[in-house]
């Protein structure tokens, strides 16, 4: 039976891969899906890429200015079939400029009989990534893939709805709005994936307790200390309500890890109660605590590594420009590290909330 199920998963995954591959190819070669920009292809003839200047700043950081000369052939628009010469300047770092290659499909505009290349045509890449992701989800999750996709789509729709509500009202209710988002996201995700039952409600309760207990604790500490060392002036949203946006961002950031952890612990304890009805309360508490020991470390490390990875490029730039370690930390790491600490506290508290909720609501004779 298991062999048959695995074969079905592989067949559906293969079908998804083939269909997704066909859509990816169609998107790559399609030339009539844009109205404001035209599609062009870089021709291999007379393609040149040469160095025109070397740059070295006062900190001995080195870069180059390079010039590309190539011809593009228009594939769409009223100039379809025509060939235009393009000169493109770029830096090898490609931070603010773009390097092009032979046979690249690009978005271009024609103005006064001159062609301007806007960017590479990248619309096929998200489709390819989505195809691979769906195929892997089918192999691993099987029939639950549909529920996962519905959950993701609804979460995105609700998120954008709440975000536009926040922007439209232009109010200072960011914390309330995104706190409500946490409640809705977690409920929809759990009810679609697990169904409406006692285990789902216990998981939801444990998740909310973990999120809001850590948030309230950290908010009280921030208020009691007068937001000391909270460098909101280094954030990208300084012209808005920096503290409100930071706290709203933190609320959403806690949700993923806490929901994952609460689901693992409650589901494991639920199975343990079913297979061992006579388990004592102390044994159940010990089991939840032991699972928490195994989960919390990896989860906190994952959050920390994700944060470090996102802040690494800017940190390197600061250090290469001879900024002090203290200033670099304040300007690139302080805010994100604070969010990671708050999430870590939520992860630890969720062990208690998930174990306690399982003990109170699942350890009963009328289990569901």
N, C-alpha and C positions, 0 to 999 in steps of 0.2 A: 504493500500500500504506500509506504513512504517513498519507494522507488518510483511509483507511478506519479505521485505528487511532485517529486523533484523533476521528473521528465516534463510534466505539464508546465512547471515554472520555467524551465529552460526553453520550451517551445514558445511560450508567451513572451519571454524576454527576447528571444531571437526575432519574433515578429515585430516587437517594439523597436528593436535595433534596426531592422530593415526599413520599417516605415519612417523612423526618425532619420535614418541615413538618406532616404529618398527626399524627405522634406529639407534636410540640410543641403543636399546637392542642388535642389530646386532653388533654395534661397540664395545659394552662392552664385549660381549662373543667372538668376533672374535680374532683369534690367528695367522692369517697368513698375517697381513697387515704390519708387520715390517720385515725388512731384516737384519739390523745391530744388533738389540736386539731381545731377546727371551721373550715370555710372560710366566709368572709363577703366581701361586696363593699361598697365605700363608695358610698353613694348621692349623687347630685348635689344633692338637695334640702337647703336650709339648711346648705350647707357654708360655714364661716367660717374665716378665717385672719387673726389680728390680732396686732399687737405689744403685749406687756404690760410689757416691761422692756428697757432698754438697759444693757449692761455694758461698763465700761472698767476695766482693771486698772492697776496702778502703772506698767506699761511702755507704757501707751496702746494696748494691744491692745483692739480693740472687737469686741463680739459682741452678739447680741440673744437674748432669750427670747420665743418666739412661742407662741401658743395656737391650736390647731385644734379646732373643734367640728363634728362631723359625725355622720351616722347610718349604721350598717351593717346590712345585711340578711343574716341567716344563710342559708347555702346548704347546710349539712349538719348532722348531729347531731340530737339530740332537740329542739333549739330552731329547727330549720329553718323558714324563712318569717317568723320574728319580726324586729322592727326594734329596735335598741338605740342609745342615744345614747352617744357616746364623746368624751371630752376628752383631747387629746394636747398635751403641751408639748414643744417641740423648739428646738434652736439651729440657725440656718442653716448653721453649719459641719458639722452632722450627724456629729460625731465619736463621740458617745455616745448620740445621740438619732436619731429617724427622722421625716422629713417624709412625709406621705401626700397622695395626690392623688385626685381624683374618679375613680371606676370602678376603683381599685386593688383587686385581690383580696388578702385578708389572712388570716393565721392568727389566730384569736381563741379566747378562753376565756370561758365564762359562769360567774360565781361570785356567788351570792346575788342573782341577777337583774340583775347588772351585767356589762357586756361589757368585756373587756380585750383590746386589740389587741396581739399578740405581735410580729409582723413581717410584711412583705410576703410574698406567695406567690411565691417565686423559683424553684421547681423546674423551670419550663419553660425558664429561661434557659440552664442547662448543656446541655440537649438541643438547643436551637437552635444554640448555639456548636459543639457536637459535630457537628451536621448540616452546618454550613458547612465545618468543618475536614475532614470526610470527603469532602465533595464536591470541595474543592480538592485533596485528596490524590489522589483518583481521576483528576482532570484532569492533574495533574502526574506522578504515579507510575504510573498505569495498573494493571496486574496486580500490581505490587509492593506495592500498598496493603494487600493481605491479609497479606503477610509483615511489613510495618511494624506493622500492628495487632496481630498475634500477638506480635511482639517487645515492643511497649509493654505489652500485657496481662501477659505473663510477667514483665517487669521489675517492674511494679507488684506482682504477686503475691509475687515473691521479696523485694522491698524490704519489704513489710509483714511477711512471714514472719521476715526477719532482725531487723526492728525489734521485733516482739513477742518474739522470742527474747532480744534484748538487755534488754527490759523485764522479762521473766519471770525471767531469771537474775539481774538486778540486779547485774551484775558490772562489773569495770573492763576489759572486753575490747572496748570500743567500737572501738578502732583495728583490732583483728584482725577483728572482725565485718564492719566496713564496708570494710576492705581486701579481704576475701573477696567482698563484694558487688561491688566494682569488677571483680574477675576474672570473676565469674559474669555480670554485666550485659554486659560487653564481649563475652564469648564468645557468649552467646545472641543478642545483637543482630547480631553479624557472621555467625554460622552461619545464621541465618534469612534475612538479607538477601542475603548473598553465596554461601551454600552452603559445604559443607566442601571446601576446596581449598587449594592452597599459598598463593595470594594472601590468603585469609582468615586463615590461620595467621600469615603474615608481618605482616599488619595488626594482629592480636591481640598478637603479640610486641612490635611497635613501640609499641602503645598502653600495654601494661603497663610497658615500660621507661621511657616518658615519664612515666607517673604516678608510679611508685615511686622513680625516680631523683630527681625534683624533691621528692617528699615526704621522702625520706631526707635529702637535702641540707638542706632547710629545717628538718627536725627536729634534725639535728646542730647547725645554727647556733643554734637556739633553746636547746638544751641547753648549748652552750658559752658562750652569753651569759647563762645563768641566767634565761631568759624575761624579760629586761629590756624594759620598756615594753609588755609584753603585758598589756593591761588586761582580764583576765578578769572583774574585779569589775563591769565595765560591761555584761556579757552578760546575756541573758535566762535563762541556765541556771546561774546562780552557785551554786544550792543542790545541784547535781549534781556531776559530775566535769568542771569547766569545760575543762581542757586536753584531756581525752580526747574530749569532745564536739566541741570546736573542731577537733581534728585529724581526727576522723571526718567532720565536715561538710566539711572541706577536701578529704579524699580523694574524696568524692562530687562536690564542686564541680569538681575537675580533670577528671573523667572525660569529661564531655560535649564540651568543647573539644578535648581531646587525641584522643579517638576520631574526631571529625570530621576533624581535621587529618591523623591517620595514615591514615585511609581515603582522603582526597583524594590525598595524596602517593604512597602505595603503589599505588593504582589507576592514577594517571597514569604512574608509572614502569613499571608492568607493561605498560600499553598501548604505551609507548615501546619497551620491550624487544621486544615482539611485532612491532611494525611496523619496527623497526630492529635486527635481530638482531646486527649487527656493531658496535653502539654500544660505545665503550670505557668502562672503569671511571671514568675522569676525567670523561667527558662525562655519565655517569649521575650522578656526584656533583654536578657543576655544575647539572644539571637539577633535582635534589632541592633544592639550595641556593637556586636561583632561585625555585622554587615556594614554598619556605619564606619567602623574602623577601616574596612576594606575599600569603601567608596569615597570617603571624604578626601583622602590624600590625592588620588588621581584627579578628582573633579577640581579641586583647588589648583592643582598644578596645571591642568588644562586651561583654566581661566587665566592664570598668571602668564602662561606661555602665549596665549592668544593676545593678551594685552601687550606683552613685550614685543611680539612680532609686529603688531600694528604701530608701536612707538619706535621701533628700531631705526627706520630710515631717518626720521627727524633727529633722533638722538645722535646718530653718527654724524649728521651734518653739523650739529652744534659742536660736537667734540672736535671735528676736523677744522672748525673755524676758531679753535682755541678758546671756546667757552669753558668756564670752570665747571667742575663736576657738580657743584651745588646749584649753579644757575641752570645747567642742563637738566638736572633732576626736576627742578621747580617748573621749568617751562615745557618739559616733554613727558614726565613720568608721574608727577605728583597727583594730578586729578585722576588719571587712569588707575594708579596704584590704590588710591582711596576707594574707588569703585570695586576693585578686586578684593580688597579687605572686607568691604561690606558684603560682597557676594560670598566670601569665605565664611563669614559669621553666619549668613543664612544657610549655607550648606551644613554647618555644624549643628545649628538649631533644628534643622529639618530631621536629623536623626532622632532627636527627642520627640518632635511633633509626630513623625510617622510612626514611631514605636508606640507612643502614648495613644494615638488615635486608633491604631490596630488593636491595642490592648482593651480599649474602652468599647469599641464598636464591632470588632470582629470576633473577639473571644467570647462568643455566646453560643448557646445551644441551637438557636434558630439562625445559623449562618446562612448567607445567601451568596 
